[in-house]
Amino acid sequence: MDLNRPMSPHLTIYAPTLPAMTSIAQRITGNKLYYIYINN
């Protein structure tokens, strides 16, 4: 049963929003600071 369409929506169709971008940035910087704190 090939319907020639994706099974679920792709993430690329959604425009990134400011809250999503700031959340991702905060997680990345938090992990980096934690890594620096633990290794020093």
NORVENHU-V107597 format. One record per pair of residues at least 12 apart in sequence whose ideal C-beta (glycine too) atoms are under 6 Angstrom apart, sorted by sequence separation. I is the first residue (numbers start at 1). GAP is how many residues later the second one is. If there is no record, write none. Layout:
# NORVENHU-V107597
<<I;GAP> <I;GAP>>
This chain:
# NORVENHU-V107597
none
